[in-house]
Amino acid sequence: MTATRPSVPPFAAVPVVSVAAVVGVVLTAVSGRYGYHRDELYFLVAGQKLAWGYVDQPPLTPLLARVSTAMFGNTPMGLRVVSTLACAITVVVVALIAREFGSSRRGQVLAAICAAVSGFVLGVGHLVSTATYDLLAWMLICLFAVKLLRTGDGRWWLALGLTVGVALENKYLVVLPVGALLVALLIVGPREVLRSWWLLAGVALAGLVALPNVLWQIQHDWPQLIVAGGISEDDGVENRIMFVPLQLLQLSPFLVPVWVVGLLRLWRIPWARSVALAYPLLCLVVLAVGGKSYYALPLLLVVVAAGAERVASWSRRVVAVGVGLAAVTSAVFTLPVLPASAVDFVIPINKEQGEQIGWSSLADAVAAQWDRIPAEQRSSATIFTGNYGEAGALRRYGPSLGLPPAYSGHMSFADWERPPDGQTGPVLLVELERTPTYEAHFQGCEQVGTIDNIVSNDEDGAALVLCDSPAEPWSTLWPKLRRYY
């Protein structure tokens, strides 16, 4: 079987690595603009409370956040160093995938450039998120899967298993592309790669690496399923409506010709046909479960890698214009290149831009209202926030403002700490909007301030509400304040 498989061209290491290095330089240059993203503020706290799992995710991203800040400093730039490296490596892996499909030097370089100017790649590379490391893991999984299909060498199942296991320690979404690839193999082949003891060894290796988090989830009654169900229920309809438009916009509309050519090219290669089928299968699954559009984008990058060789033979001017337009639009919509006051322009397409602005100002506003509490009452007073972003911001910026640790019932903040029952004094609430059923847990509530951001993000207009005291002891109240989504 190996003899029927084609060999691959030499790897264009120097130009491909140069493209990746440029991406790294650009991401580093802008990484200090705006500020932390709400999820990054959460990861900073989670990284200080390392465990084998959290209610909403496995442990890898918080661990890497802690490593990055320990080595490079607790600033947005320091936090994002590891993320930037992961993005640069992703660009190289995309070129390696193109090479597996027989791409020459120019095809490999164009594949790397397409990845480098993709809005999705730049967006997740700029921030620390589970999607950042998911993308790199998915690209490695696809590289090893393509090597398996091209060579028929079952030993690649071990590399696949190891990578899947590590990816499961970051996010369970990896089961979606792996499942789509397996189903596609069953439908169009080559099925012989499934008849191997190496497959069982790969599955066992993946399970062994993922086991610590699986055990944690079992011990805690699988809270991640509750979180996933809540997200699907809240956003499922919108996710389905926006799925196709966002597939086009998040990768880049100017890369559509590349992935169309890639799909057609893959379908004409017998051993790679399953890769072409896996993408639409994954799209159907994501649509069915109401998942986010970016869940399918990593496989679309594989298709782009396959199309790069043919597109590289087109008019250089046409390709250069397309790549240039993709680079400019992707940068505007995914990187912090606009003045903060102009970010409202891009929020309808990429709300994550707005989620990086205003957190230090929120902490200042909370500190101003905290100072209104009489000094003799502050030792028994509490700051309670409605979500993990607010709590994370106050944990990051609060100490320098003289604020005590903020608490929240949102996600894993509910597990980490709760106020002691002895804190029976005033409670300063941070609420996205005032909610009577929420405030019913506290006595004598009055709005004392409003968050005024320069952008229309979630926190803009949030209410600061000062209550006289909790209505019950915190130990009794805490389960009622818990929120999984």
N, C-alpha and C positions, 0 to 999 in steps of 0.2 A: 504494500500500500504506500509506503514512504516514497518509492520510486516514481509513483504517479503524481506526486506533489511537486510544484515548482520550487526552485530555490529563490532566494531574495537578493535584491541588489545590495551593494555596499551601503552602509549607513552614512548619511551626510552629516557627520557629527559636528563639524565646525560651524557650518551655517545654521544648523538647527539649534545647537546650544547657544549660538549668538542671538537668535530670536528669543529664546527663553530668557537669556540674560537681559535683553532689552525690556522684556515684560517685568522682570524682577526690579530693574532700575526704576521703571515708571511707577510701579506699585509702591516701592519704597518712597519715592519722591512725594507722593500724594497721601501716604498713609497717616501723616500727622494732621491733615486738614479735618475740619469739622470736629469730630470727637468719637467717643465710643458708641457703638450700636447697642441697642437695648439688650440683645442676646449676649453681646460681649460682656456687659456689666454682670449678667447672670453667670457667665462662665468664669469670671474672675472670682466670684464667691464660691462657686462649685469647685473650682480648682484648689481652694483653700480647705475644702471639706471632701477630700478624695474618698471615693467609695467605689465598689464594683458596679454601681448603678445609681440612677436617679429616676424619679417617677416619669420623666419625659424623655430620657435618653440613656444610652450606655456611657461609659466613663472616658472614652478616648479624647474627645474635644476638650473637656475641662482639664484633663491631664496635660494636653499640649499647650493650653492657655497658661497653665502654671509654669511649665517649662520655659515658654517664651518670655514671660514676664520676669522669671527668676534670672534668666540669662541677659535680657536686653532692657529690662526696666518696665515698671507698671505705668506705661503711657500707651496711647493708641498705636504709636509707631512700634514700641517694644513688643506689645502684645501681638502684632501682626507679622512679625518676622517669619515665624514658622509657616504661617498661612501663605505668605509670599513665596517662600521656597517650594511649598506644595504646588502652587500654581505654576511656577516655572517648570517643575518636573512634569506636571500634567502636559504642558506644551510639548516637551520632548517625547512623552509617551504617545501622544497623538501622531507625531511624525513616525515613530516606530511602528505604529499600527498601519500607517500608510505604506511603509516599507514592506510589511507582511503581505499586502495586496499587490506587490510588484511595482510600487512607485519608484521611479528613478530619483536622482538627487533633487531635481527641480520639483517633482511631485511631493517629496518629503518636506522640502522647505516650504512649499505653498501650504501643505497641511498644517505645519507648525504656525505659519503666519495666520491662517484662518482661525486656528484655536486662539492665537494671541489677540486677535481683534474681535473675538466673540464676546458679546455682552455678558453672557452667562459666565464664561471663564473669568473675565475681568471682575465681574461683580462678586463672585464667591472668593476670588483671590484677594480682593481688597479687604474683605472682612474675615474675622474668625467666626466660622459657623460649622455646623455639622456637615452642611453641603460642601464646604471647602474640601474636607478630607474624604467625603463620599465620592466626589468627582474624581480625585486621584485614584481611589480604590477601584472605582468602576472602570476607569481607563486601563488600569493594570489587569483587572479581571478580563476585560475585552481583549487586551493584548495577548494574554496567556491562552484565552479561548481561541483566538484566531490562529495562534501558533499550533495549538492542538489540532485544529481543523486542517490547517495547511500541511502539517507534517504527519498527522496520524499517530504521533508519539504520545502514548497514554501517560507518560511521566509528567506531562504538563498539568495533569489533574492535581498533582501535589502542590504546584505553584498556585493553581486556582483555589484549592482548598485553604491554603495558608492565607491568601489574600482575602478570601471571603470571610474567614474567621476573624481576621483583624478588622475588616469592614463592619462585621456584626458587633464589634466592641465600640463602634462609632454610631451606627444607626441601622435599624432593621430593614430599611428600604432596599438594601442590597439584594434581598430575596426576590424583588420584582424583576430586575434585568436578568438575574441568573435563571429565574423561572421562565421568563420569556425565551431565553436562549435554549433552554432544555426542551420546551414545547416545540419551538421551531425546528430543532434537531429531529424530534420525533416525526414531524410532519414532512420535512423535505430532506432530512439527512445532512451529512453522512452519519447514519445511525451506528456504524461500526465503532465509533469512538465511545459509545455508551456501553459497549460490551467489553469492559475491561475491569480487572481488579484494581487498577489505579484509580478508577472512579470512586470505588468504595474507600480506598485509602484517603483520597482527597476529601470525601465527605466526613470521614472520621477526624481528619486533621482540622477541618473547619469547626466541627462540633467541639473538639477539645479546646481550641483557642477561644471560642465563644462561650464556653461553659460557665466561667465565673459570673458573667452578667446574667445568663439564663437562670442560674441558681438564685441570684439576687432577686430577679423578677418573680420567680416562684415563691420565694420566702416572703415577698411583699404583695402577693396576690395580683401580679401582673398589672401594675398601675399604668404601664405604657399603653396597654390596650384601651384603658379608660381615656387616656389623653388622645390617642389616635381617633377613637370613636367620637369624642367631643369636637375635635378639629373638623372631621368629616361632616358632622351634623351642622356645625356652624357655617362652614365655608364650601360645602360640597356643591351646591347649586352654582355659586359664582365660579368655582374652579372649573366646572364642566362647561359653562358658557364661554369662559375666557381661555379654554385649553388651546384651541387652534390658533387664535390670534397671538397668544403668548409664546407658543412654539416658534412662530415666525419672528416675533419681536425680541425675545430674550436671547436667542442665538445671534440673530441679525438678519433682517430682510435681505441684505445684500449677499448673504451666503446661501440663499435658497437655491440658486442654480447649481452650486457645488454639491449640495446634498441630493438634489434631484438626479444629477449625473451619477452620484455615488450609489444611490439605490438601484438605478438601472444597471450599473456596472457590476454590483454585487450579485444581482439576480442572474447575470450571465456567467458567473463563475460557479460551477457546480458545488465545489466544496465550501463556498462562502454564502450560498443562497440562504442558509438558515440565519445568517447575520442580517440580511436584508429583511427577512420576515419577522425577526425578533422585534424590530422597532415598531411596526404597526400593532403587533400583538401587545407590546408593553403599553402603547397608547390606549388601546381598548381597556386594558386592566385599570389603568390610572383613571380613565373616564368612569368606569364602572364603580370604583370605590370613592370617587370624588376627590382624588388626590390632587396635589399641586402640579402645575404644568411642568415645572423643572424636573420632576421625577423621571421624565422620559428623555430629557435633553442629553445626558451622557451617551446614550446609544445613537442619538442623532450626530454627535461629534464623531463617532466611529464611521458613520455614513459619509460625513464630510471628508474624513481621512481617505475613504475609498474614492471619492470623486476628484480629489486634488490632482491626480496624475493627468486625467483627461483635460481638466480646466487649465492646467499649466501650459497646455499646447495652444490655447486660444491667444488672441491678440494681447500682447503684453500691456498695451494701453488700456484695454477693456478690463483686464484683471487688476491692473494697478488702481484704476478708478474705483472699481468695486471694493477692493481691499481698503483703500483710503477712506471711502465713505463709511464702510463698516467700522473702521477704527475711530473715526470722529464721532459717529453717533453712539457707539458703544461707550466711549469715554464720557461723553456728556451725560448719558443716562445711567451709568453705573459707577463712575468714579467721582470723587469730590473735586471737580474742576471748576464748577460754577461758584459764584459768591453764594454764601449761605442764604442770603436774602432772596436769591433767585431759584432756590430748590423747589418751590411750589410748581415750577414749570415741568419738572420731571417726575414728581410724586405720583401722578396718575398712571405712569408706566412702571415706575420702580419706587414703591413707598419706602424701601429700605434706605434710600438717600435721606429722607426726612427723619428716620429713626436714629440718626447719628448727631442730631442737633438739639441743643437745649438742656442737656442733662445737668450741667453745672449750674445753669440758671434755675432749674427746678430746685436744686439743693439750696441755692441762695434764698429762694422764695420760702422754702420750708423753714430755713433757719430764722428768717425774719418773723415768722409766725410763732416759732418755738420760743423766741425771745419775749413774746407777749405773755407767756405763761409765768406767773410769779415764781421767783427763784426758789422759794421754799417748797413749791409743789413739783419742781422738775425731777427730783429724785424718784418720785412715784409716778411720773408721767411716761407716756408711750407714744412712739411714732409708728403708725400702722399704714401700710400702702396696699393698694388694690392689685398691683401686679409686680412681677419680678424685676422689670426694668426700673421702676421707681425705687424699689428696695435696693437694687444693685447700685443705682446712682447715689443713693444716700449712704450706702456702705463705703462707696469709693470717695465721695467728696465730703461727707458729713463730718468725719473726725477733725478736719482742718477748720470747720465752722463751729466746733463745739457741740455737735449733735451726738446723741447716744445712738447705738445701733438701731436701725429701722427693722421692723418685722413685717412679714407678709404671710398670708395663707395660700399664696399662689405657687403652684408647682412644688419643687423640692424645698423652697423656703419654709413651707409648713412643717417639714421634717427636721430641719436643721435646728431651729430654736423657736420657742414661744415665750412671751413675756411671763415672768413669775407672777403668781397670784398676788404677791405683795404690791404689785404695781396697780393700785386702785385709784390713782389720780387721773388727771386730764389725758385725753387721747387725741392726738393730732392725726386726722385721716387725710390721705391723699387719694382722691377718687377721680376717675375719668369723667364721671358725671354723678350727680347726687342721686342716690337710690334709697328710697324709704325703707325697703326691706333690709338693706344692708345696714343703714344707720340705726335700725331698731335694736341692734345689738349693743348700742351705746346710749348714754343718757345725756340730755341737754345739748344737742348738736346744733352748731351755728356755723355757717360759712364765713370764713374770715379772710379768704384770699382766692385768687385765681391765677393759674399758670398762663403766662402770656408768652408764647414762643414766636419767633420770627418766621416760622414755617407752619404749615397746616398738618402737623403730624398728630399722632394719637394723643399726646400729652397737651397739645394746645387747647386751652380752655378748661383743663382739669381743675377740680375744686379742692381747696384746702379747707377742711372742716374741723373745727375744734369742739370736742365733746367733753362733758364734765367728768365722765368715768365710764368704764365698761359696765354693761348691765348685769353681768355675771362674772364670777371668777374666770380668769383667762383659761384655766384648765378645762372648765366646762364649755367655754365659748369657742375654744380653738377648733374642734371638729366642725362646728357650724360655719366657720370662716374659711375652711379649706376649699380651694378651687384647683381643678385639674386642667382647665383651659380657659 
